[in-house]
Amino acid sequence: MNRDYAEEWLNELKEYWFNKDIESAVSLFTKTTFYQETPFMKPYTTIEQISEEWEHIKNENIQNIEFKVLAIDNNILIAQWILKQNDIDYDGIYEIKFNDNLECIYFKSWEMSN
């Protein structure tokens, strides 16, 4: 994986998330067998669970989403995320692993405390 691919993947995620295109967002995770939005929750292991998790964005006032690539190690991407929704700022780190076909197989997020 290279930086261009990583940024393209993150930009797709951003576009789908910002536009509340749940079906397209979830399509990025069809091969994902570990999906965890916070270390304090049980990880999702099926596409149905991941899809259900994405449903919550329908009612959110998403004001801004930003991603910054921090590191790439073979097929592992570490990125910072910044989210403003409902007039609250959030930020954190993603660890995203891809298979040899560059499909996301592992997704973990940490939210930083403000």
Secondary structure, DSSP 8 states (H G I E B T S, - for coil): --HHHHHHHHHHHHHHHHTT-HHHHHHTTTT-SEEESSTTS--B-SHHHHHHHHGGGGG--EEEEEEEEEEEETTEEEEEEEEEETTEEEEEEEEEEE-TT--EEEEEEEE---
